[in-house]
Amino acid sequence: MRAFAALSRPDLLALARALAAGRLAPPFARAEVGRYVGAVARSEVTRELQRLAETGMGAAQLAVVLELVADERGHAQAMGDRLELVWSGPAIDNARSRATASVVRELFATARRTVLISSYALDRPERSKGLFGRLAERMDAEPALEVRLFVNVARPWRSGLSEQALLRRFAESFAGEFWPGERLPELFHDPRALSDSYDQRACLHTKCVVVDEARALVTSANFTEAAHERNIETGVLLDDARLASGLVRRFDALVRRGVLVRIPSRS
């Protein structure tokens, strides 16, 4: 069947229709097959059709097989059209990719109902407007837009502060210095990152953005200016509601199980 891999979907369908209509039948000759496929592929395709015919497959059966291959090719192409490579760092000539910063800004600008963000690290407060300014403006202007931010809140080296004190300090800094808008997103964290036991400590390391449970960016880039603009980072933009909603459901399940926990707002 490898001979058919080099054929385009139109060529596959042309062969299938010729077989189904009786215009092409075993024993197969290169000249006849060449009417439906290019000169480069006709020898291999002819041999493969003949081999299949010798196993007992008739023209009608071969037509069905080629139609199935063509349908699968179309499905794969449709899936490929819903994926885009996203890149941070030095530009590469003729590379088919989009910049992380521009993709994130587009996702924020097109959100209508929900935004879910997960990041291991956040940048310094003075750089937050460049990263979250557009989303903060949208939140203040559209009360129905719900935003959740999942972020790693780690215990500083040798800190003896309680978990509650560390979370309160993070929430106050986030609301007072970091977030560039009036209405705040809901904040969540993984409590294991605050454990004072090294053996029990874990972190929330995933980085993604999901908008309206319809589009998702899965990336190596944290929400920092360096990661969005200068670092070498890679990601994939998925225009696929099934995968996007699946990501959201995974976060929701972790919240329900208490693995990820809401950070109390500053009082």
N, C-alpha and C positions, 0 to 999 in steps of 0.2 A: 504493500500500500504506500510505500515511501515515494513511489513515482508520482502519486497524486499530490504530494505535499508541495511540489513546485508550481502547481497550477493555481491560477486565480479562481475566485468564486465564479465569475462569468464563464470561464473555460470549463469548469466542472459541470455547471448547469447546461452548457451547450452539448457536452458529451452525453449527459444524462438524457436530454431531450432527443438527441439523435438515436440513442439506443432504444428509448421508449417508442419512438415513431417508426423504427425499423430501417432508418437510413444508415445505421451502422450495426453490423452483426458479425459474430465470429464465422470463419477465422478472420482475424484482424490483420489489416495491411497498413503499413506506415503512411502510404499516400492517403488512404481514407481517413485515418485518425488525424493526419496533419491538417485536414480541413477545419478541425475544431480546436486544435492546440497549436502552440508555436513550434517552429522547426527544432528548437533546442530540446524540447521535451517529448517530441512525438515518438522517438525510438523507445525510450523508457516506458512511456505510457502504453504504447502498442504491446510491448512485451508483458507488461503487468495485466492488461486486459486479456491477453491471450492465456496467460497463466491462470487467471481466475476462471476463464471459460473452460479450461481443461479440467478444473476441479468440479465441473458440473453446473456452474452458474450460467444462466441464460441471459439474453440481452435485457429482459425486463428486470431481472434481479440485479444486474450490474447497474442499471439506471437508478434503482432504489438506493444502492450503496453510494453512488456518486452524489445523489441528492442529499443523503445524510451527511456526507463529508462537506458538501457546500453549505448546508445549514449550520453545521458546527463551525465552519470558517466564518460565517456571518456573525454567529454569536460571539466568537472570540474577538472579532473586529469591533463589535459593539461594546464589549467590555473594555477593550483597549482604548476606545474613544472616551471612556469615563475616567481614565487615569492620566494624571499629569505628573511629571517629575518636577520637584521643587528643590531649589538649590540656593545655598548661601555661599558667599566667598568669591574668589576671582572668577571673572567671566571666561568661558571657553568658547572659542570660535565654532559656529555652526551647531552648538549644543541646543537641543530642543528641551528647554526647561524654563521655569519661571522663578523669579526671585522670591525668597521667603517673605520678606517685608511686604511686597506688593500683594502677594496672595493673602496674607493675614489682613491687610487693610481692606481688600475686596470682600473677604468673608464677613468682617465686621460691618461693612457698608450695606451688605445685602441681607443681613439677619432681620427677620421679622418677628419671630416668636421666642426662640431660645438660643443661647450661646453657652457651650460648655468648653472650658479651657483647663488644661492640665499642664503644669510646668514644674520641673524640679527646682528651678531657681528663678528669681525675679531680679531685675536690674535695680540700680540705685534710684532713689526717689526722683532725682532731677532728670532722669531719662524716661520716667514713666509716661509722660505726656506723649512722647513720640511713639510709644508702644501701644498705649491704651487710650490715647486722647479721643480718637474717632469713636470708639465703643462707648466711652464715658459720655460723650455728647449725645449719642443715640439713646442711651439709658435715661438721661435726664429729659430728653424730648419725648420719649415713648415709654410711658409707665408700664405698658403691657410686655415689654421686652424683658425676659428673665435671663439673668446671667449667673452662672456658677463658676467659681474659680477653685480648682483643686491644686494645692501647692504644698511643697515639702517645707515643713517648719522643723528645723533640726535643733537639737540641743547643742549649744556652744561648748567648745572644749572646756572640760572641768567645771562647767557651770553647776552650782548647787541649787539653783532656783527650782521651784516646783513647776509641774506641767502647767498649772493654772496661771502662774505668774508669767511664764514664757509666752503662753498664748495671749494673755492680756497685753503684754508688751508688743507682740506682733500685730494684734488687732488695732491697737492705738496708733502704731507707726503706719500701718496700712491706710487707715482712715484719715489720719492727720497729715501725713507727709507724702504717701505714695500715690493714692488713687486721685486722678485729676478731675473727678466729677463729684456731684452732690449725692446721687443715689449710689449706694455701694452694692457690689455683687455679693452673693452668698459665698462664704469662704469655707473650704473643707480641707482637712489634713489627715495624715496617717499618724495616729498617736504613737506608733512604735518608733518613729523618728525622734521622739522625746524621751525614750527610755534611758535610764541611767545605767542600764546593763548593756555592755557591748554585745554580748551574745544574743540578746533579744532585739537589738536595734535593727530597723529596716527603714527604707526610704520610699517615698513616692517619686519615682524616676521617670514616669511616662510623660511624653510631651505630645499634645494634640489639641486641635480646635474642632469642635463640631457645631454646625449652624443649622438650626431648624430640623435637626435629625435627618437632614437630606444631603449635606456635603460635609466632608471631614478632611482635615489636614493631619496626617500622622508624620512626625518629624523628629529628627535628633536635636532640633534647635530649642533651647530654653527661651523664655521671654526676657531676653536681654538684647540691648542694641548690638553688641558684638555678634551674638548668634544669628540675628536677623540680617546683619549687613556685612560682616567681615569674616567670621569664622567659616571654615569649610563644613557645611551641614547639608544633609540630604533629607528629603521627605517625599511623600506622595499625596497628591490631592485626589480624593475619591469623590466623584460625582455619582454617588450610589446610596440611595436611601436605606437599603437593606443593611449595608455595612455601617453607615453612619448611625442608624438607630440602634444597631447592635452594640456599638461603642457606648452609647448613652445608657443602654440597659445594663451593661457591665458595671459602669460607675454606680448606677442606681442600686444594683444588687449589693455592691460593697458598702454603700451607705446603709441599706436596710440591715445588713449583717453586723454593722458597727465597726467594720474594718476601716472605713473612712468616716470621719466625724466632723460635724459642723463646728466651726470656730465661733464662739460667742462674739457678738458685736460689742464694740466698746460701750461702756455704760455712760 
